[in-house]
Amino acid sequence: MAKKEKKNSKKTISSGKFPLVIIPIVLVCIGIMYKMLITMTVEREKWEDLRKENFEKDSVELKPNRGNILSAEGELLASSLPNYKVRFDFLAGIPVLKTKRDTVNGQVVVRNLYTAKDSIARDSLLRERDSLIIRNLPAISGGLARICPALDSAGYYAHMKEGLEKRARYFDICPGYILNYIQYNQLRELPVFDIRHKYKSGLIVEERNNRKKPFGSLARRTLGEMFGAKDSARSGLELAYDTLLRGESGIMHQRRIRSKNVDIVDKEPVDGYDLVSTINVSMQDICETALREKLIEVNAEFGVVVLMETKTGDVKAIVNLARDSVSGKYYEMRNYALAALMEPGSTFKTASIMVALDDGEIKLSDKVDTGSGIYNMHGARMKDANWSRGGCGVLDVTLAVVRSSNIGVSRFIDMHYHDKPEKFIEGLKRVGIGTPLGLPFYGMADPRIFGPENKSYWSEVALPWMSIGYGTQIPPISTVTFYNAIANGGRMVRPRFVKGISKNGEMIEEFPVEVIKEHICKPQTLKDIQGILWQVVNNKNYGTGKRAGSKHFSVSGKTGTAQVAIGGGYHNGRTEHLVSFCGYYPSENPQYTCIVAIRTAAGGVGGGGTAGPVFAKIAERVYSKNVTTDIRRASDSLSVFVPSVKAGDMKAAASLLKRLHIPYTGGAEGWGHATHDDQQVSFTTQPTDTALVPDMSGMGARDAVFAIESRGMRARVHGMGRVKSQSVPPGSKIKKGQVITLEMN
């Protein structure tokens, strides 16, 4: 019995302890449910923001790569590389103690929305954050001095210490310094900056689209500029073809999956197209060099050159150089060729005479008396350039243009159009000199030719002065387009700056040649004008454009000289001269049309003597680019020319010559020549010193590697094609086992 009572008493004790166990469990469950309820209601917005900030991102833009701008030969003119503006937040990861501003009885009262516990926790985090930065400050300063040498290590230490003391939130780490991709990655390896969570590291990175131009300022204003920070185009081809170059942005979102942030791409970005321009780098360099030399010589304000391919209208080179007022050097500051409205001067005389010939108002044999070089034109005195030497006397139509007589040309026009000026204005539009070109460039200027309807401008003297280029405003691109039409058999084509678009090296779309006018005038008129322009350059007695000519080929064109008033008008103000020459070559089968325009304050200058020599230099240098074989080596159609071969693996060259049945001598020893019929053509260089590094420029990869390794060195080849450069200069003493890197083009 006693045993049974003892057993029951144990059960009673266990039942008594049951509430002690269950009650805490219930309280914990209630607490959890309460916390869940608070999280889902009161704190829902807070945790939702945290989730989005740290674990999820929706509709994040994926930027595409901007397309390149290429030359006509495929050389890189403009390409995008990322650069970075880096700042630092010294309060990264530190919660903000929220306050609320209320107005009570007209006074602003700031209410704290945080507790003392929040403040203590924040202060603790601040001390921890400060300690982390101070502890690593020497390493950070040394690294910054190495990566961004704007300051030394001590300078960066003081700079960062200042930011820490100010608790700066958007602190410029490297003042005025933009990092490239390599520098940015090096920066990310420094202490504190290497914390990958951006909200804890404090690193604020602003990625910019940095547009690199391998050829520097070459055609800078035409290629255009970018707003780096905004990644937006601001001028030139960059702006005109921005939609093609920019591409299409992609979209992604980020989710937290198994404790990892996973990027999920909804739409892949589409990279921009590459723009294949018409610019030829070597021609651009020729034009820029020739113009710069003349600008320096005459101390000019600015100068313009546009070189155009006659048949297609392709702009092969366009130069706009202006003198910097501070340094005195010449830079591409503004696209004068497209945007500057200039009085064309005597280059306009060609259009005036063309209109009168085409209307049948005059013929080449017509004559006019220019007197002694000064003529009273409706109460205003008009002078010829040689008025101090007695003038030109009686001139026919051809000589009036050849000698660039202001009086001669203006009298022809005034005699036939004085009572019908509207017909002359209409004729100028008909021949194309006043036609808007409709080019896609922002700021492009259209020709301005005012007629009698403009009462504030028109007077009795307006017509004769307009006929010689005054009172009209024509951008250089319009003048060269008009002369190009004369060279192109009367067919006016729109200037073309872009040949097409490509993707991954493959042409996607080629832009066609656009014809503005099939015929700018009647065939006989065109023939007469072409003859006049030929005489302007080639008439040994009277041609004002003789210095634009060449002894190697025939040039046709027209000089121009215009006075430009600088404040106060032509009589009371200072005047400068805008001198020009516009023409084409070779006259019999024109390949290129070119305009050279220079504005200078120098006295005694003229289009023929100042712009003409620049034209001649450009024409001869461009023409020589296409001369590949001396004409004296010409033979009958059965002749075979053996190309030059560098001294590489001559056994392989000899084997090839045997298979082609071309007799040769030498070769096995590393030098010799090949023969065909009675003609002897060298196919190797002279023997080289095997103790010295050879010159491998122009060699193919196989020959270059043979030349290196046969001398006990090792070759490393980058790229395809022929050798462009080598890491060890030719003529250096050979070191056995030395590695020579070859860059191929």
WOTAMO-V45575 format. One line per field, one symbol per residue. ss: DSSP state (H for helix, E for strand, L for the rest). burial: 1 if it has 9 or more other ideal C-beta (glycine too) atoms within 8 Angstrom, else 0. Layout:
ss=???
burial=???
This chain:
ss=LHHHHHHHHHHHHHHHHHHHHHHHHHHHHHHHHHHHHHHHLLLHHHHHHHHHHHLLEEEEEELLLLLLEELLLLLEEEEEEEEEEEEELLLLLLLLLLEEEEEELLEEEEEELLLHHHHHHHHHHHHHHHHHHHHHHHHHHHHHHHHLLLLLHHHHHHHHHHHHHHLLLLEELLLLLLEEHHHHHHHLLLLLLLLLLHHHHLEEEEEEEEEELLLLLLLHHHHLLEELLLLEELLHHHHHLHHHHHLELEEEEEEEELLEEEEEEEELLELLLEEEELLLHHHHHHHHHHHHHHHHHHLLLEEEEEEEELLLLEEEEEEEEEELLLLLLEELLLLHHHHLLELLHHHHHHHHHHHHHHLLLLLLLLEEELLLLEEEELLEEEELLLHHHLLLLEEEHHHHHHLLLHHHHHHHHHHHHLLLHHHHHHHHHHHLLLLLLLLLLLLLLLLEELLLLLLLLLLLLHHHHHHLLLLEEELHHHHHHHHHHHHLLLLEELLELEEEEEELLEEEEELLLLEEELLLLLHHHHHHHHHHHHHHHHLLLLLLLHHHLLLLLLEEEEEEEEEEEELLHHHHLEEEEEEEEEEEELLLLLLEEEEEEEEELLLLLLHHHHHHHHHHHHHHHHHHHLLLLLHHHLLLLLLLLLLLLLLLLHHHHHHHHHHLLLLEEELLLLLEEEEELLEEEELLLLLLLLLELLLLLLLEHHHHHHHHHLLLLEEEEELLLEEEEELLLLLLELLLLLEEEEEEL
burial=0000000000000000000000000000000000000110000100100111001100010101111111110011111101111111111101001010000000000000000001101100110011011001101111111011001010111011101100010010110000111011011101011100000011111101111010100111111111110010111111111101111011111111000000001000100111111111101111110111011001010111111111011111111111110000010101111111011111111111111111100100010101101110100001110110001100111111111111111111110110001011101111111110101010011010111000000100111111111101111111111111111101111111111111000000000010111001100011011111111111100011111111001111111111111000000010111111111111100101111111110100111101111111111111100000000000000010000011111101110010000101011001111111000010110001000111011010111111111010111010000011010001000100011111110
